[in-house]
Amino acid sequence: MIPIARPDIGEDEVAAVSDVLRSGMLAQGKRVAELEARWADYCGAKHAIATSNGTLALMAIFAGIGLLPGDQVITVSHTFAATANAILSTGAMPVFVDIEPDTYLIDAARIEAAITPRTRAIVPVHLFGLVADMDMITALADRHGLIVVEDACQAHGATFRGRRAGSFGHGAFSLYATKNLTTGEGGFITTNDDRLADWLRLYRNQGMRARYQFEMLGYNYRMTDLNAAIGLVQLAKLDRNTARRQEIAADYDRAFADLPVRTPVTPDGRTHVFHQYILDVGPERDAIVAELRDAGVGADIYYPIPVHRQPYIMERGLHADLPMTDAAAARTLALPMFPGLSQAEQATVVGAVRTAVLRHAGAAVETVA
């Protein structure tokens, strides 16, 4: 089976972890500090704060900006559940806005209608490696006095008009095993707010600035030096791996140009880093996925049940009419996408996709409007 993802881990990562093990300094230390400095510089942000995963990065930001029960946060349902879960962890409530049918990102033109006196923040999700329309989003936030929190967990290095994801508001990144940049498990927060950065460093360290002197209620959200050692090696090859992902995506685009499918869209002024390569294959999606898997291609679905249709969300009365989100959940699939995908593996994927799609071409993809 050709997997949907395969981490790019080699001897350099093994050596880096071994060095940390031999040093005897395993907890948050010099390597975490170095990784934070390098990531802040890479993103063009003033601060980067490492955490033990991306969900906790979001949770820490929402705690740090002071979300309270009764507050509302505008975001999308077409995302991994952690986006909404982190909002709910504060007692605040997500307000779901529909997505654009071609980028699968928050439809910024729909945000203003969702703003109420209880709205505190806007959380665009830079899904699959593409940055949302941050010009519109930041303009709306500025006009209404709202905070922007970027869920950039899948967008390491992606840009909008020359600026990287995580540099527009307070950014959260995941460093999970299959992400474009991994530490095995881990996360980053990026921010230009000095006060918030200081608060977050205390919060993720049990509220301690000095040992056993607790300045506030905090928790253990720390990253280890073992994780950071992997991350430093990964960061050094991120640009190379991003270029390879973009090359694979371009090959897919050319291979599927004559098929009744919709390939990924990259609007002008943005770069796509292709955490996932998403195809809209139409209403026969499930049959096509099953056929691909039978052919040894690890196709997957992101995400088959939108967040607004999950039982624990519906039980909270968080209803939303999101036709574009529902369509994406029913019609799209993801193909294997990772830097180590060989030409032979990609040829197998392409052949299987062409066979499966043409077999089901009677239910060809339709334009969603």
N, C-alpha and C positions, 0 to 999 in steps of 0.2 A: 504493500500500500504506500503510495506517495502521500506523505502527511500534509496537512494544511499548513503546518509550520515546523521548522526545525532550528533550534537555537544554534547560533554560530559560536561554538565554544571549542577552543583549541588549547594547545600546550601553553600559550602565553597566559591564559586565564588560570590554568592549573599551577603554573609557576608562581603567579601572583598570590594565589591563595596559600600555597605552600610557604611563601615568605612570611605571610601574616601568621600562620600557624607556628612557624619556628620563632617568631618574634615574641610570642607569649602575650601579645597585646591584641585581644580579639574583639573587644567591645568597641563602641564608637570612639574613634581616635583620629590619628593623623591622616589616614587614608580617606576617612569620611570627610574630613575638613578639606582635603585636596579635591575630592570629587565634587563637593559642593561649590568650591571656588571655580572649578573648571566648567561646571554646568551653568552657573550664573553667567560666566563670560560667554559661553557658547550661545545661550539664549538671548543675551543682551539684557539681562535683568540685574538689578543691584544685589539681590540676595537669592540664594538657593538653600533650602533646608531639607536635609535628607530624612526620610521616614522609613518605616519598616514595610509599608506597601502603599499602593496608590489610593485605596479606599481610605486609609487613615490620613493621607495627605488631604483629601477632600474634607474629611471630618474635622481635621485640625483647622483648616481655613474657615469652615463654617462656624466653629466654636470661636475662633479668633476675631471674626467680624461681628460676633455677638448676635447671631440668629437666635430668636426666641420663639416659644410656642405662639402660634397665631400669625407669625410672619409668613410671607409667601415668596417663593423663589421660582422664577420663570426658567424653564428648561425644556428638554425634549423627552419623549417616550422611546424613541428609536435609539437606544443606548444600552449598555450593560447596566444592570439594576443598581450597581454601586452609586451611580450618580444620584438617583432618587433616595437610596438608603441613607447616604451621608446627609442629605437635607433632613430627612425624617429623624435622624439621630439627635437633632437639636430640638425637636418638637415643631419645627417649621414645616410647611407643606409645599411640595412641588406643584407648580401650575404648568401643565403641558401645552406646548405650542407645536403645531404641525411642522413638518420638514419640507424642504424643496424636493421636487420629484426626481431631479437629476443628480444633485450633490449628496442627498440624504442628510443634509445639515439643517439646523434650525432655520426656518423661513423668517428672516429678520423683519420682513414687511408685516408679519403677523404679531410681532412682539407688543407693539404699543397698545393694541386692543386688549391685551391680557394684563396690563398694568392697572393695579388698584392702589388705594391708600395703604394697603398692607404689604405691598411689594417692597422687598429689601434688596434683591439681587437678581441678576441675569446670569445663567450658567449655560453658555454655548458649549456643545460637545464637538470637538474637532475629530469627528468619527472617521475611522479607517485611514487616517493620515492626511486629511485635508482640513485646512483652517476655515472656520465660518466667516461670514462677512463682518469683519471686526470694525470696519468704518461705520456701518449702520448701527451696530450694537453699541459701540462706545459712544456714538453721538446720542443715541436714545438714553443710555445710562447717564450721561452728563446732564442731559436736559431734565431728567426726572430724579436726579440725585440718587442713583442706584449704584450698587457695587457690581463689578464684573468679575466673575470667577471662571476661568477657562478650565474645562475638563479636557486637558491635553494628553490624557493617558495613552492615546494611540497616535500621537502626532509629534514625535521626537524629531525636531529639526525642520518641520514643515513651516512654510513662510506665507505671509500675506503682505503684499506690497513691500517686500524686502525685510520685514520684521518677523522674527521667529515666534512660533507658538509659545505661550507662557510669558510674553513680554508686554501684553496689552493690559491685563488685569492681574489678579492673583492666580497663578497657574498651578495645576496639579498634574503630575505625571506618574504613570505606573512603570515599574521596572520588573514586571513579571517575566517569567522564563521565555515567553514567546514574543515579547515586545521588541521593537526595533533596537532598543537599548535595554539590556537586562543586567540585573545583579542577582538573578535567581528569584528573589522576592525583594521588593523595595519600592520606594517612591521618592518623589521630589515635590517640594513647593517652591515656586518662584514668586518673587514680589519685589516691588520698588519701595515698599512702605517700611521704613526703619522701625517704627513702633511695633507693627505687626510681626516683623521678622524676629525682633527681640522676644516678643510674647510667645511666638511659636517655638523658639529654641528652648524656652523654659517649659512650655507645655509638653513638648515631646520628651522631656528629661525629668519627669516626675515633679516638675515645678522647681527644680534646683538650678541655681546658678553656681553656687559653691556647694561642695559636698556636705550633705545633711542639713543644709540651710534651705528650707522650702519657702519660696516666696509666694506661691500660689498653688491651687489645686492643679496638678498635672498628671500625666500618665506616661507609660513607657511606649513611645512610638519610635524608638531609636533604630538606626541602621547599624549593623556591625561592620567592623573593618574587613571581615571576610567578604561580605557583599560588596563593599566599596572597592576592594581590590579587583573584583571581577568587572565592576562598572568602569574603572579607569582604563582597563584594556579595551572594553567594549566601546567606550567613548572615542578612543583613538582610531577606531575603524568604522565609526558610525557613518561618516560621509561616504566612504567607499561602499559600505553596504547599502546605503540609500541609493547610490547611483546604480547598483546592481538591481535593486528592487524596481527602479524606474525603467531599466532596460528590459527586465522581464515583463513589466506591464505593457511597454510599447510593443513587444513581440506578441503578447496576447491580443492587444488591440488590432494589430495587422492580421492575425490569424482568424479573428472573428468578424472582420469588417463586412463580410458578405452574408453573415448569419442574421436571422431575425431576433437579435438580442440587443440590449443597450449596454455599452461598455462604460467604464468610469469617465466622469467629466472633471476637467480641471479648469475652472474659470480663469480668465486673464488676471495676471498679477499674483497668482498663487503657485506654490509648488506642492505637489502631492508626494508623500513619502511612502505610500502604499504599504501601510501595516496590513491591510487586506486588499485583495483585488476582487471587486464585486461586480457580478453580472445580473442584469434583470433579464430573466429567460421566460417570463410570462407565467400564465396560470398553471402550466404543467411542471412547475418548479420541483415539486416533491418527487415526481416520477423521474425527472432528469437527475436529481441528486442521487436517487436510488440506483439508477443505471451507472452513474459515474463511480459510485462506491463499488458496485459489482465489477467494474473495470479496473479497480485498484487505484482509483483517484480519491483522495481524502477530501472531497468537497464538504463544505459545512454551511450552516445557515446562521447569519448574524442580523437580526435575532428573530427566532420563529414566533415568539409571543411578546409583543411590545409591553413595556413596563406598565402602561395604563390599563392593560388587560390582565395583569397578574392579580391573583385573588387578594393578596394582602393590601394592594393598592385600592382595588374596588371596594373592599370592606371599609376603607377609610372614606369612601364617598368621593374619591378623586376622579370623577368621570371626565372624559374628554372625547370630542368628536374629531378624530385625526385620520381622515381618509388616506392621505399620502403615507402616513406611518403604517397603516394597516396594509396598504398595497405593497410597500417595501418588504414587510414581514412575510407576505404571501408569495412574492414573485422573485426575490433575489437569492443568490447563492454566492459563496466565496470559494475561490480556487486556490490551490497551493501557491504560497507566496513567501519565499525566504531566500536570502542571498545565496545559499548553497544549492538551490534548485539547478540541476544540470540541464544541458540542452536536450539530452535524451529523455529526462523526466518531463520536461516541458512539452516535448513533442508527444509524449504519451498522453499528457493532460489535454493538449489541443485536439488530438485525434479522438479522444473519448468525448470531449465536449461537442465536437462537430457531429459525431455519430448520434449522440443522445438528443441534441437540439433538433437536428434534421428529422429524426424519427418522430419527434413530437411537433413538427413544424405546422401541423394543422391548427394548433392552438398558439400561433405565433405571437410574439410580444406585441402589445398594443401601447400606444402612447398614453401615459397617464396625465390627465389634465385637471 
